[in-house]
Amino acid sequence: MRYALRYLWCLGVFGLGLGTLYWFLSYEVVGAVALWFFGFMPLIVATWWTLRGTDEALSASDDPEARPQDRSGHAVGSFPLVTSWPVFLAMGVIVIGASLVYGLILLPAGAALFVWAIIGLARETPD
């Protein structure tokens, strides 16, 4: 487990460093952003894993010989409502992607749609 966490940190630093080097050598936006996201995604997982820690405890769902009675009485959690916000979120991502291809004039509209959908999802999601 410790080596996997170290691998994620190294992969994140490598991606961010390579993206920065690529930007200064080529000044090409799409490749640099792709490499930065390549480095940013493992850093998200590594940060979460570092802050949360590894949980070595065996839960009832991990035990192949567990019975339904072993898990009874525990809260299952909350489930999201039926919503159309993911459609607007996907449309925002598509418009942002199209702005990188066709011109940055579409970027404010895509970013506004994306932020609007995130806020809508956050307000509608139960606690």
C-alpha positions in Angstrom: 0.0 0.0 0.0 2.8 2.4 0.9 4.4 1.9 -2.6 1.1 2.6 -4.4 0.8 5.9 -2.5 4.4 6.9 -3.3 3.7 5.9 -7.0 0.7 8.3 -7.1 2.7 11.2 -5.6 5.6 10.6 -8.1 3.2 10.3 -11.0 1.4 13.5 -10.1 4.7 15.5 -9.7 6.0 14.0 -13.0 2.8 15.0 -14.9 2.8 18.6 -13.5 6.5 19.0 -14.1 6.3 17.6 -17.6 3.3 19.8 -18.4 5.1 22.9 -17.3 8.2 21.9 -19.2 6.1 21.2 -22.3 4.4 24.6 -22.0 7.7 26.6 -21.8 9.2 24.7 -24.7 6.2 24.7 -27.1 3.6 27.3 -25.8 1.0 24.8 -26.9 -2.1 25.0 -24.7 -3.9 21.7 -25.3 -0.9 19.5 -24.7 0.1 21.4 -21.6 -3.4 21.2 -20.1 -3.6 17.5 -20.9 -0.3 16.9 -19.1 -1.3 19.0 -16.2 -4.5 17.1 -15.8 -2.5 13.9 -16.1 -0.5 15.1 -13.1 -3.4 16.5 -11.2 -5.6 13.4 -11.2 -3.2 11.2 -9.2 -2.5 14.0 -6.8 -6.2 14.1 -6.0 -6.2 10.4 -5.1 -2.9 10.7 -3.2 -4.0 13.6 -1.2 -7.3 11.9 -0.2 -5.4 8.7 0.6 -2.8 10.6 2.7 -5.4 12.6 4.6 -7.8 9.7 5.2 -5.2 7.0 5.7 -5.4 3.4 4.9 -8.2 1.5 6.5 -7.2 -2.0 7.2 -10.4 -3.0 9.1 -12.4 -5.7 7.5 -16.1 -4.8 7.1 -19.0 -7.1 6.7 -19.1 -6.4 2.9 -15.5 -7.5 2.5 -15.9 -10.8 4.4 -16.9 -13.6 2.0 -18.4 -15.6 4.8 -20.5 -12.7 6.3 -24.2 -13.2 6.9 -26.8 -10.5 6.4 -27.3 -10.3 10.2 -23.7 -9.0 10.5 -24.6 -5.8 8.7 -28.1 -5.2 10.0 -28.8 -2.1 11.9 -26.3 0.1 10.1 -27.4 3.1 8.0 -27.1 2.5 4.3 -26.7 6.1 3.4 -28.6 8.7 1.3 -29.3 8.3 -2.4 -29.5 11.1 -4.9 -32.8 12.2 -6.2 -33.8 11.9 -9.8 -32.4 15.0 -11.4 -31.4 16.5 -14.8 -28.4 18.4 -13.5 -25.9 15.8 -14.9 -27.2 16.6 -18.4 -26.4 20.3 -17.9 -23.0 19.4 -16.4 -22.2 17.3 -19.5 -23.3 20.1 -21.7 -21.0 22.5 -19.9 -18.1 20.1 -20.3 -18.9 19.7 -24.0 -19.0 23.5 -24.6 -15.7 24.0 -22.7 -14.1 21.3 -24.9 -15.5 22.9 -28.0 -14.1 26.2 -26.9 -10.6 24.7 -26.9 -11.1 23.5 -30.4 -13.1 26.2 -32.1 -12.2 29.3 -30.1 -12.2 30.7 -26.6 -15.3 32.8 -27.2 -17.3 29.8 -26.1 -15.4 29.4 -22.9 -17.4 31.8 -20.7 -20.7 30.2 -21.7 -19.4 26.7 -21.1 -17.8 27.7 -17.7 -21.1 29.4 -16.6 -23.1 26.3 -17.6 -20.7 24.0 -15.8 -20.7 26.1 -12.6 -24.5 26.5 -12.7 -24.8 22.7 -12.9 -22.4 22.1 -10.1 -24.3 24.5 -7.9 -27.6 22.9 -8.8 -26.3 19.4 -8.0 -24.8 20.6 -4.7 -28.1 22.3 -3.6 -30.2 19.3 -4.6 -28.1 16.5 -3.1 -29.4 15.4 0.3 -27.1 15.5 3.3 
